[in-house]
Amino acid sequence: MIASRLPEADIDVPLGPGFVASVAAVTGMCRGDTGDLAQLLLTHPGPRRANETAEAVEHGMRRLAAALRLGPGGEPPPVIGARIAVHRGRAVLDYGHDRYVMALPPPPRDWLVLLGTGAPCRVCLVAAPLAPGADRAASDAHLRESLASGLVMWGTAHARRRC
């Protein structure tokens, strides 16, 4: 596996804002028979700087997964706590850094309302880079391939309650 060639000593050290700013986030809703579930998908478009490699991107995404305490995609998702803060229609993800959070793109209103009720949000991270501009079919295929390869991590978060 690619990541085994990279140093694992820093896997639990939260990433700085430079890498996290390059992570793509997509909010959405899963509508099911048992109710609605807010979702947050985290991916990376792949190397974009001269010194980046696909291996380094995957390693960075694994570090982000470790900081969020996400579990393997093939197992039940662990509860990762109050990682999302919502204020005035904006949302951020606390990824474990002591000074920075990850700004999320403006989520749909139903996503915000659902989190406001205390409902969980499924956070799904795909470590393998996803090409920018991938359509839904390519994204679905990438997610299935990544899950089969052990490159999907996930957890269940909820929004912080305001005091």
C-alpha positions as CSV (number, residue, x, y, z in Angstrom):
1,M,0.0,0.0,0.0
2,I,1.2,3.5,-0.8
3,A,0.9,5.0,2.7
4,S,3.2,2.4,4.2
5,R,6.2,4.1,2.5
6,L,5.5,7.3,4.3
7,P,6.4,8.0,7.9
8,E,3.7,7.0,10.3
9,A,5.1,8.8,13.4
10,D,3.2,12.0,12.6
11,I,-0.2,10.3,11.8
12,D,-1.7,11.6,15.0
13,V,-0.4,15.2,14.7
14,P,-3.2,17.5,13.5
15,L,-2.5,19.0,10.1
16,G,-1.9,22.7,9.6
17,P,-4.3,24.9,7.7
18,G,-2.3,24.7,4.5
19,F,-3.2,21.1,3.7
20,V,-6.7,21.3,5.2
21,A,-7.6,24.3,3.0
22,S,-7.0,22.0,0.0
23,V,-9.4,19.4,1.2
24,A,-12.8,19.4,-0.6
25,A,-15.9,19.1,1.6
26,V,-19.5,18.4,0.4
27,T,-22.5,18.5,2.6
28,G,-25.6,16.6,1.8
29,M,-28.6,14.6,3.1
30,C,-29.4,10.9,2.9
31,R,-33.2,10.4,2.9
32,G,-34.2,7.0,4.2
33,D,-37.1,5.1,5.5
34,T,-35.9,5.5,9.1
35,G,-35.3,9.3,8.7
36,D,-32.9,11.8,7.3
37,L,-29.2,11.8,7.9
38,A,-26.9,14.7,7.4
39,Q,-23.7,13.8,5.6
40,L,-20.3,15.4,5.2
41,L,-17.9,14.0,2.5
42,L,-14.2,14.9,2.7
43,T,-12.0,14.4,-0.4
44,H,-8.9,15.8,-1.9
45,P,-8.4,16.7,-5.6
46,G,-4.9,15.3,-5.6
47,P,-1.5,16.9,-6.0
48,R,-1.6,20.6,-7.0
49,R,1.7,21.9,-5.9
50,A,5.1,21.1,-7.4
51,N,6.3,19.3,-4.3
52,E,3.0,17.3,-3.7
53,T,2.6,13.6,-4.7
54,A,-0.5,11.3,-4.7
55,E,1.2,9.5,-1.8
56,A,1.7,12.7,0.2
57,V,-2.0,13.6,-0.3
58,E,-3.1,10.2,0.8
59,H,-0.9,10.4,3.9
60,G,-2.3,13.8,4.7
61,M,-5.9,12.5,4.4
62,R,-5.0,9.6,6.7
63,R,-3.6,12.1,9.2
64,L,-6.9,14.1,8.9
65,A,-8.8,10.9,9.5
66,A,-6.7,10.1,12.6
67,A,-7.2,13.6,14.0
68,L,-11.0,13.2,13.6
69,R,-10.8,9.7,15.1
70,L,-12.6,8.2,12.1
71,G,-12.9,4.4,11.9
72,P,-12.6,2.1,8.8
73,G,-15.4,2.4,6.3
74,G,-16.2,-1.3,6.4
75,E,-17.0,-1.2,10.1
76,P,-19.7,0.6,12.1
77,P,-18.8,4.3,12.3
78,P,-17.5,5.4,15.7
79,V,-19.0,8.4,17.4
80,I,-16.5,11.2,17.1
81,G,-18.2,13.8,19.2
82,A,-19.2,17.5,18.8
83,R,-17.0,18.3,15.8
84,I,-19.3,20.6,13.9
85,A,-20.1,24.2,14.9
86,V,-22.9,26.0,13.1
87,H,-23.5,29.8,13.4
88,R,-25.6,32.0,11.2
89,G,-25.9,29.5,8.3
90,R,-22.2,28.7,8.3
91,A,-20.5,25.5,9.5
92,V,-17.0,24.6,10.5
93,L,-15.4,21.3,11.3
94,D,-13.1,21.0,14.3
95,Y,-10.4,18.6,13.1
96,G,-8.3,18.7,16.3
97,H,-6.0,21.6,15.7
98,D,-5.6,23.9,18.7
99,R,-6.0,27.1,16.6
100,Y,-7.7,26.3,13.3
101,V,-11.0,24.7,12.1
102,M,-12.0,23.7,8.6
103,A,-14.6,26.0,7.0
104,L,-17.3,24.0,5.2
105,P,-19.0,25.3,2.1
106,P,-22.5,26.8,2.8
107,P,-24.6,23.8,3.6
108,P,-28.2,23.3,2.5
109,R,-30.8,24.7,4.9
110,D,-32.2,21.2,5.7
111,W,-28.7,20.1,6.7
112,L,-28.4,23.0,9.1
113,V,-31.9,22.4,10.5
114,L,-31.3,18.7,11.1
115,L,-28.0,19.4,12.9
116,G,-29.8,22.1,14.9
117,T,-32.1,19.4,16.3
118,G,-29.2,17.4,17.7
119,A,-29.3,14.8,14.9
120,P,-26.0,13.1,13.9
121,C,-23.9,13.9,10.9
122,R,-22.1,11.1,9.1
123,V,-18.5,12.2,8.2
124,C,-17.0,10.2,5.4
125,L,-13.4,10.7,4.3
126,V,-11.9,9.3,1.2
127,A,-8.0,9.1,1.4
128,A,-7.4,8.5,-2.4
129,P,-7.5,11.7,-4.4
130,L,-10.7,12.4,-6.4
131,A,-10.1,14.3,-9.6
132,P,-11.7,17.7,-9.8
133,G,-14.8,17.9,-12.0
134,A,-15.7,14.2,-11.4
135,D,-19.3,13.6,-12.2
136,R,-21.7,11.6,-9.9
137,A,-21.0,8.3,-11.6
138,A,-17.2,8.8,-11.4
139,S,-17.5,9.9,-7.8
140,D,-19.6,6.9,-6.9
141,A,-17.2,4.5,-8.6
142,H,-14.2,6.2,-6.8
143,L,-16.0,5.8,-3.5
144,R,-16.7,2.1,-4.1
145,E,-13.1,1.4,-5.2
146,S,-11.7,3.3,-2.3
147,L,-14.0,1.4,0.2
148,A,-12.9,-1.9,-1.3
149,S,-9.2,-0.8,-0.9
150,G,-9.6,0.4,2.7
151,L,-9.2,4.1,1.8
152,V,-12.5,5.2,3.3
153,M,-12.8,6.2,6.9
154,W,-15.9,7.5,8.7
155,G,-17.5,8.5,11.9
156,T,-20.6,10.0,13.4
157,A,-20.4,13.6,14.6
158,H,-22.9,16.1,15.9
159,A,-23.1,19.9,16.2
160,R,-21.9,21.7,19.3
161,R,-24.6,23.1,21.4
162,R,-24.4,26.8,21.9
163,C,-24.5,27.9,25.6
